[in-house]
Amino acid sequence: MSSTIFRRPWRPGFTLGEVLLAILFISIAFFAFASLQQRLIYSSWKTELRNEPRESCHSALIKQQLGVRQGEEVLAEQVLGVNPGLYHVKAQVKWIDKSASRAGGYEQEQTYIFETYTAPKRIAGWKVEK
């Protein structure tokens, strides 16, 4: 008989505690999603910021490669002891990363260095894959 006294009558719906707990979980999930979105936007912005100096460095490297292949005077050092006519081509671009200053940090100097090896003509014994 004592077990029926403390029993709550069955009613459809949720208790206040269940509703508050559900709201807590939903709000945690929402803030995690908002934080993820913020990080993705920042990462995308930083990638776009770095793309211009990277592209200019890549185009400088291609210009130097083209100069070596056409026999022009370029700042490329010849690699000795491997094969005659092999050149080490290097391009370097320095730029200021202003994204750190917007995030409360300081501006940092960044450097892109692209380097490769090229020859003015096809070197005998090297296999060219198509």
N, C-alpha and C positions, 0 to 999 in steps of 0.2 A: 504494500500500500504506500510505503514511503517513496518508492520510485516514481509513482504517478504524480506526486506533489511538485517535484522539481522539474518535471518534464514540460518543455515549452510546447504549446500547441502548434501544429504544423501550419505554416502560412506560406503561400508562394512568394518568391522574391528573394532579395539578398539583405543581409544585415548591414549595418553601417560600417562595421569593421571590414567586411569583405569588399565593400565599395571603396573604402579608403585605401586598402591594400592594392586593389586593382588600379586605382588612380596613381598610386606611388609607382608601380611597375611601368605603367604607360608613360609617366613623366620621365622616368629614368631612361627609357628607350628613346623617347623623343629628344632628350638632351644629348644622348650618345649619337643619334643620327645627325643632329644639328652640328655637333663638334666634328663629325666625319666630313660633312659637307664643307665646313669652314676650312679644314685641312686640304681637301681636294681643290677648292678654289685657290687657296694660297699656293699650292704646288703647281697648279696650271699657270698662274700668274708668273711665278718664278721661272718656269720653263720658257715661257714666252719672252721674258726679260733676257734670258741667256741665249736665245736663239740667234739674235742679230750678230753678236760678236763671234759666235761659233760659225755662222755662215760666212762671215767675212774672212775668218781664218782659213776655212776650207777653200774659199775661192782664191786666196793668196797662195795656198799650196798648189792648187791646180794650175795657176799662172806660172809658178816656178817649174812645175813638171813640164808644162808645155814649152817653156823657155829652154829647158835642157834638151828636150826632144827635137827642137828646131835648131839647136846649136847656138843659141844666144848666150851672152854673158849673164849669168845669174849667180846669186849667192848660194851656191851648192858646192859642197866639198866632195871631192872624188874619193871613193873608197879604194884604198890601196890593198893589194894582196889578194883580192877576191877574183875579180874579172876586170880587165881594162874597160873603161867606159861606164862603170857603175857609179852613180852619184847618190849621195845622201841629201835629200831635199827636206827642208824644215821650214815651217811657217809658225809664227808666234803672234798672238794678239793679246794685249793687256787691256782690261776694262775695269770700271769701278762698279762693284755690286752695291746698288743703292737700296736693295730690298732689306738689307740688314738694318739700315738706319730708320726705315719705316717701322720696323718691328722693335724699336727701342735700342738697337745696337749701334754700331758704327759702320761707316762705309769701308768696305774691304776691297783691295785690289785683287782681281782675279786674272789668271793667265790661261789661255788655251794654247796648247802646242800640238800641232799636227806634224807628223813626219813620216816619210816613206822613202823608198829607194826606187830610182828610175834610171833608165839608160837612153841615150840619144837614138839608138837603133837596137834592133834585136840582137842579143848576145848569143853567139854560137854555143850550143850545148844546153840552152835553156828551153824547156818545154813550154809551149804556149797552149794553154787550155782554152777551148772554145765553148 
